[in-house]
Amino acid sequence: MDFALSEEQQMIYDYGKNLYKDFDRDYWVRCAEVHAFPTEMYKKAAEDGFVGMMVPEAYGGAGLGMTEMALFQEGLSDMGIPLQSLVVGATMSLSPIGKHGTEAQKQKYLPGGCAGDIRFCFAITEPDAGTNTMRITSTLKDDGQGGYRLNGRKTFITDAGESDYMLVVSRNADHAESTRKTDGFTIAIIDAKAQGIETQPIDVSIPMPEKQYQVFFDDVAVGADDILGEVGKGFNILFESLNPERIILAAMCAGLGRYAMGRAVDYANERVVFDGPIGAYQALQHPLAKGKTEIEMASLMARKAAWLYDQGLPCAAESNMAKFAASEAAVRAIDASLQCFGGNGFTKEYGIYDIYPIARLLKTAPLNNEMVLNYIGEHVMGLPRSY
């Protein structure tokens, strides 16, 4: 594995600095405080070819991989302007359509998605299943007329109300009826404004541009040509989407931690108390140095996981470890930065505390770190199943 970035990869990583010139942290914060999607920023990134990073060139994308998408997200987060829609839209929706979609689906969805003209969300989490995806109860049943009917509900679906289309994970066969627990999953591409769909916003206290929703499906008509892949064989597509989700969120956390520490270092070099800059005091210097070390280690693991994914090699262990390490490191790095700023860290003027809730959220979502550790213990280390 080559640790050096290619010229193209370095340009992708540095794009955040360029985007920041037009859409700075203040722009992002204004959107976050009122839960307004950063449309202009997203459209600019799309026009510059970054939303369709993982989409084949034939359909308007860049034809690049997970490594480049992670570098893009990390570079944005380094500047304090993360785009969560890159997770559910570009990475978890456009990429699977590019890999598993029919020619008609690719022609219909990908060019507009890459251009930023249409947006996607990914609907998997359910209120009664939580992290136990095997037990989801949303159903997709044959309607006897060549199509299907979708019924069920989802929760904490990012961007559902603002998206044009959803990738919906459902069951065409109940868990008890399936020979294997991974059988009976089907993913469908659904018009988000179709008859029978109701979205209700969830009042989340975390300031971030993207909104969260409950989604209800009441006998929603689904055509045979709306199925992504094959009926009953959607779990493999789902599994392919989950590792990239972990990777890109790890990249986001690494960037946010790096941004907070960068601000703290500048402040610690300038702030003078007791006749010297506070950055000289080990009580502040050591936590920041430790945070820097942990962030860079997490970033490396995320890049390793992305590299493995791009090579078509198993990467679940690395993806989960990257997500765990980066979310934990980000919280500690931001906490150390807050302590460095003292009371100023909690003011709107300095804008450090508002980074913390997002990083803290990513210890819990989209998969809590306890379940990540369960996975590592059982599937990586060979320990007995604990749940």
Secondary structure as UniProt FT lines:
FT   HELIX           7..22
FT   HELIX           25..33
FT   TURN            34..35
FT   HELIX           39..47
FT   TURN            48..49
FT   TURN            51..54
FT   HELIX           57..59
FT   HELIX           66..78
FT   TURN            79..80
FT   HELIX           86..94
FT   HELIX           95..100
FT   HELIX           103..115
FT   STRAND          120..123
FT   TURN            127..131
FT   HELIX           133..135
FT   STRAND          139..142
FT   STRAND          147..158
FT   TURN            159..162
FT   STRAND          165..171
FT   HELIX           175..177
FT   TURN            181..184
FT   STRAND          185..191
FT   TURN            192..193
FT   TURN            195..196
FT   STRAND          197..202
FT   STRAND          212..223
FT   HELIX           224..226
FT   STRAND          227..228
FT   TURN            231..232
FT   HELIX           235..270
FT   STRAND          272..273
FT   TURN            274..275
FT   STRAND          276..277
FT   HELIX           278..280
FT   HELIX           282..310
FT   TURN            311..312
FT   HELIX           316..341
FT   HELIX           342..346
FT   TURN            348..350
FT   HELIX           353..355
FT   HELIX           356..361
FT   TURN            362..364
FT   HELIX           369..375
FT   HELIX           376..380
//
